[in-house]
Amino acid sequence: MHTPLLRPARRSFAVFSIALLAACAAVPTAMPIHAQLAHDVYFALTDASPAARQKLVADCYAKLANIDGVVFLAAGTRDPELTREVNDNDYDVSLHVFFSSRATHDAYQTAPAHLQFIEANKDNWQGVRVFDSNLVAR
């Protein structure tokens, strides 16, 4: 008589355990960057058309992503379907920049590419709100 290597219950547990370990290995526990400061900017636009919003998002990536000290940059538009009481809907485009240090954040503020970004886009800004945060390593 042939005896299976693992009983069915143990085999199921083994398969489940392997799948769980593989899934856990694929989920990062921390961001793979070494950032010390987050700079979050929320733009309310005068012309908030889809084309104007996408132009600002594209300019964020094109003009700001390669400034020294930027370790992460993301930009996007507000999701109009997210309307819980706690959701702030007073903006059209958001920009999220993580810096390697406070010094690189400070240098970014006067970097020529940042100043060119402001000059190229400020005429369509109805309002700009900035939230800067020190990040805590995990």
N, C-alpha and C positions, 0 to 999 in steps of 0.2 A: 504494500500500500504506500502511495506517495504522500508524504507529509509536506504541506506548504511551508515555505520559509517563514512566513509570518501569518498568524491567524488573521481572518478578515478584519476584525476590530482593530488589531494592531497595525495591519496594513493601511487601513483608512487613517488611523492616527498618524502614521509615518508620512503618508502622502500629504495630509493636512499640515503637519509640522514643516515639511519641506516647502510647501507653498507659502506658508506664513513667513518663514525665514526669508524666502526670496522676495516677498512683498515688502518686508521691513527693510531689506537691504536697498530697495529701490527708492525708499522715501527718505530724503535728507532730514536730519534732525536740526540742522542749522544752515543758514545761508552760506554758500561756498565762497564768501568774500570776507575781507577783513576791513569792515567799515567802522568808523567811529562816530560819524555824524550823518544824520538824514536831513535832507532839505526838500520839503514837500511844498509845492506851489499850486494854487488853484486859481484858474483864470476864468472870469466871467467875460464873455465876449459881447461886443456891440453887435456884430454880425455873427450870429451863432448858427449859421447854416451848416449843413454837413460838410460842404466844401471848405468853409472857413475853419471849422474845427479840425479837419484832417490836415489842412495846411499848417496849422500851429503844431499839431502832433509831429508832422514830418520835419518841421524846422527844429523842434526840440531834439530829435535824433540827429539831424544833419549838422546842427551848429553846436550842440552842447556835449554830445557823448564822448568826444575825444579830447576834452579839456583835461590837462594834467590833474591827477588826484581823484578823478571820477572813477569809482570802482563798480558802480551799477547805475543805470539810468533806465527809466521806463516812463512812457507818456501814453495817455489815452483819454477817451471821452467818458463823460458821466453816463451811467446806465439809467435811462429814464424809467425803467421798470422797477428799480429798487426805490421804494417809496415808504419804507417804514418811518415811524415818527422820529427815529434817531438819525435817519439819512439827511444829510445836508444837500440840498438841491440847488444851491445858489452859485453854481459854477458850471462851466461847459467842458473844460479841459484840465486834466491834472498832470503834473510833472513830479517825478520822484527821483531824486538824485542822492546817492550815498557817496560819501567822501572818505578817504583813507585817514584824514585827520582834520582838526579844526583849521590848521594852517592852510591845507589845500582848499577847504571851503572858502576861507577868506581870500585866497588868491583867485579862486573861481569868480568871485564877485566883480573883480576888475579885469578879468581875462578879456582880451580883444574879441574872442568868439562870443562870449556872453554878452558883452556890450553891443555887438553887431546883432545878436538875436533880439535884444531889447529894442534896439532902434528899428529893426525890420518889422516888428510885430506890435509895438506898443499902441499904435493908432487904433487898433481894434480891441483894446483892453478896456472894458467897462470897469473892471475891478480886479485886483490881484491880492491874494492872501497867501502869506508865507508862514510855514510852521517848521522850525528847525529843532531837532532833537538830538541829544547825545545818545548813542546806542550803547547798550550793555551787552558784553559778550556772554555767550552761554557756555 
